[in-house]
């Protein structure tokens, strides 16, 4: 719940953009492979693999750019303040006293870094899964289109 709340500053539009980019990366990977090797059959498994690879590359490059940008501007404290603020806002919306206790425990620097790391891992997994499914669907649609052609 807390790691998901870290994505809330992006808003619904930001989450939609991330989802569309993940879908596009899987589909574009299959399309590029198909254009480079038009006669070769792309199985659904191969499409899923291409999608997973493109999702992995996209997510890792985004993480590297994020960490590099924050490091270059020396703004880790600002990022941690944002994490603390999001945790507090999430805690105020909850009526569960155990959740308030957990939010207070997460106010330390080490816990905030752990929450950010967990958020990045969950984001990585979500993007790779969505890109994998998009690659699988793209390969499946290519296969169906090739069967329909004489």
C-alpha positions in Angstrom: 0.0 0.0 0.0 2.7 2.5 0.9 4.8 1.7 -2.2 1.8 2.2 -4.4 1.1 5.5 -2.7 4.6 6.7 -3.8 3.2 6.5 -7.3 0.3 8.8 -6.5 2.2 12.1 -7.1 2.3 11.0 -10.8 -1.5 11.0 -10.7 -3.7 8.9 -12.9 -2.3 10.5 -16.1 1.2 9.6 -15.1 0.3 6.0 -14.4 -1.5 5.8 -17.7 1.6 7.1 -19.5 3.7 4.5 -17.8 1.3 1.7 -18.8 1.1 2.9 -22.4 4.9 3.1 -22.7 5.2 -0.5 -21.3 2.6 -1.7 -23.8 4.3 0.2 -26.6 7.8 -1.2 -25.8 6.6 -4.8 -26.0 4.7 -4.2 -29.2 7.4 -2.1 -30.9 10.1 -4.8 -30.0 8.1 -7.4 -31.9 7.3 -5.0 -34.8 11.0 -4.1 -35.2 12.1 -7.7 -35.1 9.4 -8.6 -37.7 10.6 -5.8 -40.0 14.2 -6.9 -39.7 13.4 -10.5 -40.5 10.1 -10.5 -42.4 10.1 -14.1 -43.4 10.9 -15.5 -40.0 8.1 -16.9 -37.8 7.7 -15.1 -34.5 6.1 -17.5 -32.0 4.1 -16.2 -29.0 6.9 -17.2 -26.7 9.5 -15.3 -28.7 7.2 -12.3 -28.7 6.9 -12.5 -25.0 10.7 -12.7 -24.7 11.2 -9.7 -26.9 8.6 -7.8 -24.8 10.3 -8.8 -21.6 13.7 -7.7 -22.9 12.3 -4.4 -24.0 10.5 -3.8 -20.7 13.7 -4.7 -18.8 15.8 -2.4 -20.9 13.3 0.5 -20.6 12.9 0.2 -16.9 16.6 -0.2 -16.1 17.5 2.8 -18.4 14.8 4.9 -16.6 16.2 3.9 -13.2 19.7 4.8 -14.2 18.5 8.2 -15.5 16.6 8.8 -12.3 19.4 7.9 -10.0 21.9 9.8 -12.2 19.7 12.9 -12.3 19.1 12.9 -8.5 22.8 12.4 -7.9 23.9 15.1 -10.3 21.6 17.6 -8.7 22.4 16.4 -5.2 18.7 16.2 -4.4 18.5 12.9 -2.4 17.2 14.8 0.6 14.4 16.3 -1.5 13.5 12.8 -2.7 13.5 11.4 0.8 11.3 14.4 1.9 8.8 13.5 -0.8 8.8 9.9 0.4 8.2 11.0 4.0 5.4 13.3 2.8 3.7 10.5 0.8 3.9 8.1 3.8 2.4 10.7 6.1 -0.4 11.5 3.6 -1.2 7.8 3.3 -1.2 7.4 7.0 -3.7 10.3 7.5 -6.1 8.7 5.1 -6.1 5.4 7.1 -8.0 4.8 10.3 -6.0 1.8 11.3 -3.7 2.5 14.3 -1.3 -0.2 13.2 -0.8 1.6 9.9 0.0 4.8 11.8 2.6 3.0 13.8 4.1 1.5 10.7 4.2 5.0 9.1 6.0 6.4 12.1 8.6 3.6 11.8 9.1 4.3 8.1 10.1 7.9 8.8 13.8 6.9 9.3 16.2 7.4 6.4 17.0 3.7 6.1 13.3 2.8 6.0 12.6 5.4 3.4 15.4 4.1 1.2 13.9 0.6 1.6 10.5 1.8 0.6 11.9 3.6 -2.5 13.9 0.4 -3.4 10.7 -1.7 -3.0 8.8 0.7 -5.1 11.4 0.6 -7.9 11.4 -3.2 -7.8 7.6 -3.4 -7.9 7.6 -0.9 -10.8 10.2 -2.9 -12.6 8.2 -6.1 -12.3 5.0 -4.4 -13.3 6.5 -2.9 -16.4 8.3 -6.1 -17.5 5.0 -8.1 -17.0 3.0 -5.6 -19.1 5.7 -5.4 -21.8 5.9 -9.2 -21.9 2.1 -9.5 -22.4 2.2 -6.8 -25.1 5.0 -8.7 -26.9 3.0 -11.9 -26.6 -0.1 -10.2 -28.0 1.8 -8.6 -30.8 3.3 -11.9 -31.9 -0.1 -13.6 -31.7 -1.7 -10.9 -33.8 1.1 -11.2 -36.4 0.6 -15.0 -36.5 -3.2 -14.6 -37.0 -2.6 -12.0 -39.7 -0.2 -14.3 -41.5 -2.7 -17.1 -41.4 -5.4 -14.9 -43.0 -3.3 -13.9 -45.9 -3.2 -16.3 -48.8 
